[in-house]
Amino acid sequence: MTRCNHENNDFAKGVGWTPPEQITCHLETERLIVRSYTPDDTQAMFDAVNESRDGHLLPWMCHWADKGHRTIEDSTKYICEQHLALQNSATFSDVGTGIFEKSTGRFIGGSGIHDVRRATASCETGYWIRRDALGNGYALEASERTVSWALQSQDAGGLGLNRVRLYCSGSNPHSERVIDQLGITREVEQREDYFIPTIGLTTRLGWGVLAREWDCTNHCALKP
Ligand SMILES: CC(C)(COP(=O)(O)OP(=O)(O)OC[C@H]1O[C@@H](n2cnc3c(N)ncnc32)[C@H](O)[C@@H]1OP(=O)(O)O)[C@@H](O)C(=O)NCCC(=O)NCCS
């Protein structure tokens, strides 16, 4: 996404980022825990997606909310895949994580590290919140912490990446607002580059933040 067809993404080239040998995700914020999935999360994830799919996750998250999690077996498979994604750091490129309310332990949505590009030490992140947990600022809170995880040094428990990207459709104002609130740089506006089912061609909006622009202790953008 948003890269040149001729770019060299050979793992051996570029800045040659490699992941930590052991990748674990257990992040805390004031109200949330963002962590790797376990098999015990399967039913909760299945329920959350099914309660939230129509008119909420769709049309925005069509790549997995439409076809995925239609059966409990789909959710089991998804959670196994996320678990496996963390087992072999040599192939690590993408993992979904769950967002849980700290006070209740309730599963309220998903986040993750996606499309890791070793040549540029960069990744994408994203989020969704189940329908009945909307309006609490949870996506912003989870995203701030996830960006810190991505950009924090490996010695300090982070992934040690240099850049995080976030994208949304220009027709998704709720998502646009979340990313705007991160206070990072809006870099991309690609017209008619993002097809959203039921809407059609929309503008792709993209933001990026570099490690030197982010405060991984306070989980916020550094003031320029
Ligand atoms: C984008 C999203 C994660 C934001 O959720 P959130 O963290 O709960 O959003 P906020 O807490 O900032 O909500 C602020 C306000 O917008 C409202 N809102 C947020 N998302 C909404 C939605 N999808 N539909 C209607 N209203 C919504 C909230 O109810 C709240 O209203 P209020 O101020 O009157 O209380 C959520 O809308 C979502 O999961 N959307 C579907 C998946 C998606 O688009 N993911 C991003 C793909 S790029």
The ligand as an SDF file (V2000), in Angstrom:
LIG
                    3D

 48 50  0  0  0  0  0  0  0  0999 V2000
  -13.0150    4.4750   14.4130 C   0  0  0  0  0  0  0  0  0  0  0  0
  -13.4640    3.8700   15.7430 C   0  0  0  0  0  0  0  0  0  0  0  0
  -12.4370    2.8520   16.2170 C   0  0  0  0  0  0  0  0  0  0  0  0
  -13.5790    5.0070   16.7730 C   0  0  0  0  0  0  0  0  0  0  0  0
  -14.1320    4.4710   17.9530 O   0  0  0  0  0  0  0  0  0  0  0  0
  -13.9970    5.1910   19.3780 P   0  0  0  0  0  0  0  0  0  0  0  0
  -12.6150    5.0890   19.8940 O   0  0  0  0  0  0  0  0  0  0  0  0
  -15.0380    4.6400   20.2420 O   0  0  0  0  0  0  0  0  0  0  0  0
  -14.2900    6.6770   18.9770 O   0  0  0  0  0  0  0  0  0  0  0  0
  -14.3990    7.9340   19.9450 P   0  0  0  0  0  0  0  0  0  0  0  0
  -14.4000    7.5110   21.3710 O   0  0  0  0  0  0  0  0  0  0  0  0
  -13.3610    8.8980   19.5100 O   0  0  0  0  0  0  0  0  0  0  0  0
  -15.8260    8.5200   19.6010 O   0  0  0  0  0  0  0  0  0  0  0  0
  -16.1110    9.9040   19.5630 C   0  0  0  0  0  0  0  0  0  0  0  0
  -17.5620   10.0900   19.1970 C   0  0  0  0  0  0  0  0  0  0  0  0
  -17.8370    9.5080   17.9150 O   0  0  0  0  0  0  0  0  0  0  0  0
  -18.8460    8.5250   18.0340 C   0  0  0  0  0  0  0  0  0  0  0  0
  -18.4850    7.4050   17.1730 N   0  0  0  0  0  0  0  0  0  0  0  0
  -17.2870    6.7840   17.1210 C   0  0  0  0  0  0  0  0  0  0  0  0
  -17.3390    5.8410   16.1720 N   0  0  0  0  0  0  0  0  0  0  0  0
  -18.5870    5.8800   15.6380 C   0  0  0  0  0  0  0  0  0  0  0  0
  -19.2230    5.1440   14.6300 C   0  0  0  0  0  0  0  0  0  0  0  0
  -18.5770    4.1910   13.9500 N   0  0  0  0  0  0  0  0  0  0  0  0
  -20.5110    5.4580   14.3310 N   0  0  0  0  0  0  0  0  0  0  0  0
  -21.1570    6.4420   14.9820 C   0  0  0  0  0  0  0  0  0  0  0  0
  -20.5960    7.1840   15.9700 N   0  0  0  0  0  0  0  0  0  0  0  0
  -19.3200    6.8760   16.2990 C   0  0  0  0  0  0  0  0  0  0  0  0
  -18.8430    8.1300   19.4820 C   0  0  0  0  0  0  0  0  0  0  0  0
  -20.0540    7.5730   19.8840 O   0  0  0  0  0  0  0  0  0  0  0  0
  -18.5320    9.4400   20.1490 C   0  0  0  0  0  0  0  0  0  0  0  0
  -19.6790   10.2330   20.1660 O   0  0  0  0  0  0  0  0  0  0  0  0
  -19.9720   11.2350   21.4060 P   0  0  0  0  0  0  0  0  0  0  0  0
  -18.8260   12.2100   21.4020 O   0  0  0  0  0  0  0  0  0  0  0  0
  -21.2920   11.8130   21.0700 O   0  0  0  0  0  0  0  0  0  0  0  0
  -19.9660   10.3570   22.6330 O   0  0  0  0  0  0  0  0  0  0  0  0
  -14.8270    3.1820   15.5970 C   0  0  0  0  0  0  0  0  0  0  0  0
  -15.7210    4.0570   15.0000 O   0  0  0  0  0  0  0  0  0  0  0  0
  -14.7800    1.8880   14.8120 C   0  0  0  0  0  0  0  0  0  0  0  0
  -14.4500    0.8240   15.3300 O   0  0  0  0  0  0  0  0  0  0  0  0
  -15.1760    1.9720   13.5180 N   0  0  0  0  0  0  0  0  0  0  0  0
  -15.2940    0.8140   12.6640 C   0  0  0  0  0  0  0  0  0  0  0  0
  -13.9560    0.2270   12.2890 C   0  0  0  0  0  0  0  0  0  0  0  0
  -13.0680    1.2620   11.6540 C   0  0  0  0  0  0  0  0  0  0  0  0
  -13.5040    2.1410   10.9260 O   0  0  0  0  0  0  0  0  0  0  0  0
  -11.7680    1.1370   11.9400 N   0  0  0  0  0  0  0  0  0  0  0  0
  -10.7650    2.0100   11.3610 C   0  0  0  0  0  0  0  0  0  0  0  0
  -10.4450    1.6120    9.9760 C   0  0  0  0  0  0  0  0  0  0  0  0
   -9.3040    2.7550    9.2410 S   0  0  0  0  0  0  0  0  0  0  0  0
  1  2  1  0
  2  3  1  0
  2  4  1  0
  2 36  1  0
  4  5  1  0
  5  6  1  0
  6  7  2  0
  6  8  1  0
  6  9  1  0
  9 10  1  0
 10 11  2  0
 10 12  1  0
 10 13  1  0
 13 14  1  0
 14 15  1  0
 15 16  1  0
 15 30  1  0
 16 17  1  0
 17 18  1  0
 17 28  1  0
 18 19  1  0
 18 27  1  0
 19 20  2  0
 20 21  1  0
 21 22  1  0
 21 27  2  0
 22 23  1  0
 22 24  2  0
 24 25  1  0
 25 26  2  0
 26 27  1  0
 28 29  1  0
 28 30  1  0
 30 31  1  0
 31 32  1  0
 32 33  2  0
 32 34  1  0
 32 35  1  0
 36 37  1  0
 36 38  1  0
 38 39  2  0
 38 40  1  0
 40 41  1  0
 41 42  1  0
 42 43  1  0
 43 44  2  0
 43 45  1  0
 45 46  1  0
 46 47  1  0
 47 48  1  0
M  END
$$$$
